[in-house]
Amino acid sequence: MNPPEMQKALSTMTIIVDSREHETPEAVKRWAAFGVPWTRAKLDSGDYSAMFVLPGEQKWRVPCCIERKMSLSEICSNFCQNRQRFVNEFERLKQSEERVYLLIENASWEKAYAGRYRSKMLPQALIASLIAWMARYDAHIVFCQPDTTPKLIHDILYREAKERLQSEF
């Protein structure tokens, strides 16, 4: 794919929001802040991905997804009460060779180490689980504030698509 074709394809970006994401006022505000069109559809894994139109009007979904968590407390729940379901989702992602980002809002390594979250999960266990997810599933963990989330979702998916288009097409 030549550079003008790639730029044209990248300009067709539509963010896919998993249909199971709750349509709260905060979510709608987040989706509107993407800066590109978005649509709701069922994703096999993750909460967000992106679709592009390639030359010849061929639709292409970037092999990347973003799993968004509202807080360290929510990820603790995934590691404890819902662990098997969470493991199954990441095992599917590993088999599909789809790149995955785990975006956790209102969080930082400092908060995790200090135990500044609502859960009985010990900080050592949380840190061990987060690092195990990076090692085991090649998950990219990103911490941010909620107002940064739409920009990060857009920029991660755009950059993943650009890198894939440059290397694969």
N, C-alpha and C positions, 0 to 999 in steps of 0.2 A: 504494500500500500504506500503510495507516495505521500509526501507531506501535506499537499492540499486536500487529498482524499481523507487523510487522518484527521485534519482539522475539521473538515466537514462532518465526519462521523462523530467526533467528540462534541460538536455543537448540537447534536441530536439527543444528548443525554436526558433520560427520564429516570428519576429515582423511583424504585419499586419499594413500596411500604407493605410489609406483610399484612395480609387481610386479618390476621388475628390480633394485630396491635389495636388497643382500645382507642377509640376516636374521642378522646377527651379534649377540652378546649386547649390545654397545654400542647397536646400532640398536634392538633390542627395548626396551632401557631408555629410549632417546630417545622412542620411540613411546608408551610407557606414561606418559611425563611430559607429553604434550600436554594432559592434563586434560579431554579430550573423546574420544568414540569415534573409532576409526580403522579403516580397511579397506585392503586391498591390491588394487590394480587397475592395469591398464596405462594409463599416461599417455603421450600423444603427445610431450610435452616436459616437462622438469623432473622433480624427484623427489617433489614434494608439491603438492597442491592441496586443495580442500575442496568438499564437497557439502552442500546445504541443502535442506530441504523447505519449499516455499512454500505459500501458501493453496491449497486444492484438491488437496493431496497431490502437487503437481508438484515433481519433483526438479530442482534447479538447481545446476550447477557454476560456481563463481565463475571468471570469465575471468582467472585469475591462477595462476602457478606459481612454485615456488621450486626453484632448482637449487642443491644443497648440495655444497660441496667441503670436504674435510678440512683443507686447508692451501694455502698459496701454492705449494708444490711441486706439488700436484695441478693447480692452475689453470695453472701453467707447462706442464705436460704437455699440457693441453688446447690451449693456445696454440701449442705446438710440434709434438709428435708427432701429435696428434689434431686438428689445427686445422680441417681441412676438414669433419670430422664435426661439430665444435663450431659452425663457421660455418653449416652446413646446419641444425642444430637452431635456432639463433637466427634464421635467415632464415625458417624455418617460423613461429616465434613472431611475428616482425614482420608476416608476411602475415595471421596469425590475429588480430592486434590484441590478443593476450593479454598482460597485464602480466607482466613477469618480474623476479624478484629473484635475484641471484647471491649466495648466502650462503657466505662463506668463513670457516671456523673457524681458530682459532689464528693469526689474521692481523691486520695493521693497515697503514695507509699507511706508517707509520714502518718497519715490518719490510720492506715492499716496496722503499722507497727505499734502505734500508741493505743490501739483498741478503741478508737473513736468512731464507733458504730453501734447499732442496737442489735446485738446477737450474743448468744452464749458461746459462740465459736471463739476460741482463744486466738489472739493475734498470730502466734506461731503457726497455728493450723491454717489460718486464712492465707498468710504469706506463703506457706508451703503449697497450698492448693493453687494459688495464683501462678506461682513459679512452675509448678508441675504442669499446669495447662499450657504455659508457654513452651515448655520442653516437650511434652507429650503430643500436643496438637498443633504446634507451631502457631499458637494464638498470639496475636499482637494485642497487648493490653494497653489501653489508652485511658487516662484519667482526664476529666475536664469538668468545667462548670456547665450547667444546663444551657446557658445562653451561647456557648461555643459549640454545642452539639450539632446544630444544623450545618454550620460551616465545615466542621470536621467530617460529617457524613458525606457531604458533597465532595470535599477535597480528597478524601481517601478514595472514594469510588472513581472520581475523575482520574486521579494519578494512577490507580491500579489499571484502569482501562487504557490509559495512554501507554503505560509500560508494556502491557500485553499486546497492544496494537503494534508497537514498535518492534517487538521481538517475535511475534507469531504471524503477522500478516505481511 
